[in-house]
Amino acid sequence: MNNYRIATPNDIETIANLHALSWQNSYRGMLSDDYLDNHVLADRIQVWTQKINEPPANQVIFVKEIDNIVVGFVCAYGSQTDEFGTFIDNLHVLPSFKGRGIGRDLMHEVSDWSLQHFDQPKLYLKVLEDNHSARFFYEKVGGEKQALFSDMMPGGNNVRVWRYVWKKFQPI
């Protein structure tokens, strides 16, 4: 079975584990080793418990399943700002499933949801400046670098991030 669906409380641990693994694989050298090795999973469990159990009205979390295994997820906030539109807060795919179009398809799910529920074609997200593989992906699917700024990450790391924007999500 191969499908997309809305996340439920039963997905909290799976999403937190996938998120932690993704950060451990992608953010090494950008976030502290102590945080990534010892604290990221507990932190992500706390974050996803709150996001899933106490969602704001404009939040959606889609998961991608293949053979009943969650291989990716996206969390977005519809029409978060007038200027930039719907905010993609998290987009993560299991490392072994990258390159199969799952990230692109999850962004399509958010784009369709945003249009349907908020009449909002614009999307935006933030990505760490040194996360070159993610930046390559976002540029490949039509994202435009809009601004570079500093942001505080979990674990107390101050990092530089790019804002990527889509006036309308139409990947090439």
N, C-alpha and C positions, 0 to 999 in steps of 0.2 A: 504494500500500500504506500502511496506517494501523495501526500496532501499538505495543505496549509490550513491552519485553524487558529482560533483565538486561544491564548494561554489560559489555563485554569490554575487554581491553587495546587493541584496535583503536580504542576510543572515547576514549582518554585525551586526545588533542589536540583532538578535537571538543568534549568536555565542558569542557576547560580554556578553550578559546576562547569557548564560550557563557557560562561562568561569568565570565570577564573582561569580556566585553561587557555582561553583566547588571550587574555592579558598576560599570562605567564609566557606564552609563545611569542607575542607581538611586542610587549612593552619592556622586555628585559633591556636594561641599560637606560630606560627612560623613567621608570619607577624604581624605587629602592628594592634591592634583592630581599631585604628583610620583609617588606610588605608583600611582595610577590610570593615568597616562600612560606611565610608564616601567618599572614593575616588576610590575604585576598579572598579566600573562600568564605570565611566567617563574615567578612564585610559584605560580600555579594549575596550571601543568604539573607542577611538583614535587609539589604536594599530591595531584593526581589520579593521578599515577604511583604514589605510595605507596598511596593508598586502593585503587586497582584491583589493583595487583600484590601487595600485602601486607595483604589485608583481615582484620579481626578476624572471629571466627565469627558475631557478631551483626550484621554490616553487610550492607546490600543497596543496590544502585544500579540504579534503573530508568531507562531512556531511552524517550522517546516519539518515534517516527519517523512522518513523513508523506512519502510518495513517496521513501523511503530517505534522508531528511534528518532528522537529530536536531534536534528543535525544542524539547525540554525534557528535564529530568532531575530526579531526586530521589535523595538519599542519606540513609539512615536507619540507626539502630542499635536493634535489637530489644530491648525490655525493658531499656533503659539504666538506669532507676532504678525502684525499687518504687513510689515516690510518684507519679511523672509518666508512667511507661511508656516507650514507644518514642520515641526522639529523632529528629526530622527535622532533620538537620544542614544540608542544602542543598535548595532547591527553586528551580529557575530555568527560565524559558521565554523563548525568543527574543522580543524586544520586538514584532516584527511578528506574532507568534502569540498574544499576550496577549488575553484576553477571549473565548477559544474553548473554555473549560472544560478546558484541558490541565492547569493547576495542580491543579484540583479532582480530575481523574481520576488524576493522579500520586499525590495524597494517598490516594485510594481504593486504589490499588495497594499503597501502604505499609500502610494499615489492614488490608487483606485478608491481606497477608504477615505482619503482626504477629500477627493472630489465629491464622493457620494454624500459624506456627512457634513462637510464644511464648505463645499463649493470652492475649494482651495487647490489650485494647480501647483503652487510653489512649494518646494521642499528645501530644507537646509539641515546641515549637521556640522559638528566640530570634529576635527581629526588631529591627532598629535603631529606636529611638524616632522618628527623623525620616524613616523610610521609610514615609510615609503611605499610598502605594498598596498596599504589601504588607500593612500593618496593616488597611486596608480590606478587602482580599481575605480575610485570615484571619478577620476578624470576620464577613464575609459567609458563610463556610463553617462558622460555628459555633464558632470559637475564642474562648476567654475569656481576657482579660488577667488574669494571675495575680500577676506581680511585676515591678517595674522595678529594674534594677541596672546597674552599670558593668561593661564587658567590654573586654578588649584585642583589637583587630583587627589583622590583618596590616598592615604598614607602620607600626606603632607608634602607631596611633590608639586612644585611650581613648574609648569611646562608651557611650551609655546604650542599654540594650536592654530590651525587654519579653519576658517569658516568656508564651507563649500555650499554653493547655492544652485538650484535648478529652478528656472522660471516655470518649466513644465517638464516632468520626468519623461524623457523620450530617449532611452539609451540607444547608442549607435550600434 
